[in-house]
Amino acid sequence: MEAAPYDAQTMWFNNFSLLFAYGHTEAMMLPYIMVEGKKVVYCADLIPSPSHLPLPYVMGYDVRPLQTMIEKEYFLNRAVSEKWILVFEHAKEVEACTVKFDEKGRIVADKMGKLEDLLK
């Protein structure tokens, strides 16, 4: 069986939905919240900090690290194309960021800082 990026996204309310990822743990939830017309996504342990943005940087204790890489690539490509604001769980200095493609085609942090500043 080939690893798929995700199950379908589950819409709970008009401005809130969940995506489930299966590489880090079984059915880790990543909530999406629409705030002032912008999609804010809590990255949980899929991307716990901006240092984990590069595709091969996954948590050492992921139960399915190759699945995590597939999910992360899918997630980050959507984040760039849909202009998501990513919120981090384990970053001391950076609360949130947006992402973009660099000149080599890699996904990297763009604007970084406090969530309230990125919502402006």
N, C-alpha and C positions, 0 to 999 in steps of 0.2 A: 504494500500500500504506500503510495506516495504521500509525503507530508503536505498538507494544504496549509495556507497561511493562517486561516482563522475559521471559526464558525461564522454564521451570519451575525451581523450586528443586531442587538436587541434594543428596540426603542421602548423605554418605560414611560416617558412623558414627552411632551412636545420639545423640551429643551434639554433632555437628559437621555442618554442611551449607554449601553454597555457593549464592550467587545471582550470576548474571552480568548485568552492565549493559553497554549498547552505545553510550551517548552520549559518555562521556569518551574511551574508547579502545575498540578491538574486544575485547569479552568481558572487561571488567574484573571481577575476582572480589571479592565481598564475603562473607567468612566469617561464619557464625553459630555461636556456641558456647554451649551451655547450661552455666551455672555456678550451682550451688546453686539450681536451679529458675528461674533468670532467664536470659533470652536476651540475650547480649552480642554486638553486631554491630560489626565493624570497618568503618568507613565509606569507607576508602580515599580516592580523589579525588572520589567522588560528593558527599561533604560533608566536606572536609578539615579544617574547624575549626568551632566554634560560630558564627563570623561568617558562615559559608556556609549557615546554616539557612534563611534566607528563600528562597522558591522561585526567584525570578529570579537569585539569586546563584550563577552557575556559573563554572567555570574558563574563562578567556579562550581557552584552546587546546583546548577540547573539540572532538572531531572532528564531533560531532552535537549542538550545544547544545540544540536543541529536544527531541531525544530525551532528553537529560539531564534537562530540566525535567519531562518525563512520568515518567521513572523516579524522580526525586527526590520528586515528589508522591505517587506510589504507595508508595515506601519510607517517607516520613515519616508518612503516614496509618497504615500498618501499625505503625510505631514507637510512635505514640500509642496505638492500640487494643490492641496486644499488650504494651505497657509495656517496650519494649526499652531497654537501656542502649547508647548509641552511643559508640564509641571513635574518637577523632580522630587522624589522622596528622600534621597540621601545626599543632596548637595548642600553643603554648609553655606557657601557664598552666593550661589545662583539659584534662585527660586524657580525660574522659568526661562524658556528661550523659544525662538523660532528657528527653523532650519532652512538651508538652501544647498544647492549644488555648488561645489567649488570648481575651479578651472580644470581639474582632473576628473570631474564627474562624481566625486565623493560627496556624501551628505555631511555637512558640518553645521555648527551653530552659527546663527546669524545675529539677531538681536538677543541679548541676554540681560537678565536683571530681575526685578520684582514683577510679579504678575500684574499688579495694579498699573505699573508703568507700560507694560506691553499691551494692556487693554485700551490705552489712550489712542 
